[in-house]
Amino acid sequence: MENEGSPVEEEKKASPSELDEMTTLHERTLAALSYIGPLCVIPLFLNKESRFCRFHGKQGLLLFILFFLAQLFAVLDLVQDALFILQVIIFFYMGLAALSGRWTKLPFIYETADKLEQQLQTKNKEEENKEAHFKPDETPSKEAGDSSKNNQ
């Protein structure tokens, strides 16, 4: 008799991207923090090189911002209560997904967070390129100071 729910068969069914990068318990714990309100920035700073932490950190940060703004602008107590319940359900679901090592995407949230990260990376690369063209040894003020010393 074959075991239908064996870990080996489940591993074969997993997508290649999930198998390419196995996550450690430390990464999964940090990723789960992404969904606990303001703690969402911790995985983004403590484990920058982990794709798994960045994946969940981006989603958690955007969720936190969206729910924070929604709570700010919700004027009815009933709406605030409904938002809070929705927030708790999503945070529990996504936190458990992160702890189990799954790459669960929230449909609108993940795409938006990914686009924002790409825009920030592009902007940072442009700033780095501008800084690379500017060499500290060739500053105009230093050259002007050198020429004034030569004139004296």
C-alpha positions in Angstrom: 0.0 0.0 0.0 1.2 3.5 -0.9 0.9 6.4 1.4 -1.0 9.1 -0.5 0.0 11.9 1.9 3.7 11.0 2.3 6.1 13.9 2.5 8.0 12.7 -0.6 4.9 12.9 -2.8 4.0 16.3 -1.4 7.5 17.5 -2.1 7.1 16.4 -5.7 3.9 18.3 -6.1 5.5 21.6 -4.8 6.4 24.2 -7.4 10.1 24.4 -8.4 10.6 27.8 -6.9 9.6 26.4 -3.5 12.0 23.6 -3.8 14.9 25.8 -5.0 15.1 27.6 -1.8 14.5 25.7 1.4 14.0 27.9 4.4 15.4 27.6 7.9 13.4 27.9 11.1 15.0 31.2 11.7 13.8 32.6 8.3 10.3 31.2 8.8 10.1 32.8 12.3 11.2 36.1 11.0 8.8 35.9 8.1 5.9 35.2 10.5 6.8 38.4 12.3 6.0 40.2 9.0 2.3 39.9 9.8 2.3 41.2 13.4 1.6 44.9 12.8 4.6 47.2 13.2 7.0 44.3 13.6 6.8 43.8 9.9 10.0 45.7 9.3 12.1 43.3 11.4 12.5 40.6 8.7 13.3 43.2 6.1 16.3 44.5 8.2 17.5 41.4 10.0 17.7 39.1 7.0 18.0 41.2 3.9 19.5 38.5 1.7 16.7 36.0 2.3 14.2 35.9 -0.5 11.7 34.3 1.8 11.9 37.0 4.4 11.7 39.7 1.8 8.7 38.0 0.2 6.7 37.9 3.4 8.1 41.2 4.7 6.9 43.2 1.6 3.4 41.7 1.9 3.3 42.3 5.7 4.5 45.9 5.4 1.9 46.8 2.8 -0.8 45.0 4.7 0.1 46.9 7.8 0.1 50.3 6.0 -3.3 49.5 4.3 -5.0 48.4 7.5 -3.5 51.3 9.5 -4.9 53.8 6.9 -8.2 52.0 6.8 -8.5 52.2 10.6 -7.7 55.9 10.5 -10.3 56.8 8.0 -13.1 54.4 9.2 -15.6 56.5 11.0 -18.1 53.9 12.1 -17.3 51.6 14.9 -18.9 48.7 13.0 -16.5 49.3 10.1 -13.5 49.5 12.4 -14.5 46.2 14.1 -15.0 44.5 10.7 -11.5 45.7 9.6 -9.9 44.5 12.8 -11.5 41.0 12.4 -10.4 40.9 8.8 -6.9 42.0 9.8 -6.6 39.3 12.5 -7.8 36.6 10.1 -5.3 37.6 7.4 -2.5 37.9 9.8 -3.1 34.5 11.4 -3.4 32.8 8.0 -0.3 34.4 6.5 1.7 34.1 9.7 1.0 30.3 9.8 1.8 30.1 6.1 5.2 31.8 6.7 5.9 29.5 9.7 5.2 26.4 7.6 7.5 27.7 4.8 4.9 28.4 2.2 5.2 31.2 -0.4 1.6 32.2 -0.2 0.8 35.3 -2.3 -2.0 37.7 -1.5 -3.5 38.5 -4.9 -3.4 42.3 -5.0 -1.0 42.9 -2.1 1.9 40.9 -3.5 1.9 42.5 -7.0 1.7 46.0 -5.5 4.5 45.3 -3.0 6.7 43.8 -5.8 6.1 46.8 -8.1 7.0 49.2 -5.2 10.2 47.3 -4.5 11.2 47.4 -8.2 10.6 51.1 -8.4 12.7 51.7 -5.2 15.5 49.5 -6.6 15.5 51.4 -9.9 15.6 54.7 -8.0 18.5 53.5 -5.8 20.5 52.3 -8.8 20.0 55.7 -10.5 21.3 57.4 -7.4 24.2 55.1 -7.2 25.1 55.8 -10.8 25.0 59.5 -10.1 27.3 59.1 -7.1 29.6 56.9 -9.2 30.0 59.7 -11.8 30.8 62.2 -9.0 34.3 61.7 -7.8 35.3 63.4 -4.5 38.8 64.1 -5.8 37.5 66.3 -8.6 35.3 68.6 -6.6 35.1 72.2 -7.9 35.6 73.7 -4.5 38.8 71.8 -4.0 40.2 72.7 -7.4 39.3 76.4 -6.7 41.0 76.2 -3.4 44.2 74.7 -5.0 44.3 77.4 -7.6 43.9 80.2 -5.1 46.8 78.8 -3.1 49.0 78.7 -6.3 48.2 82.4 -7.0 49.4 83.5 -3.5 
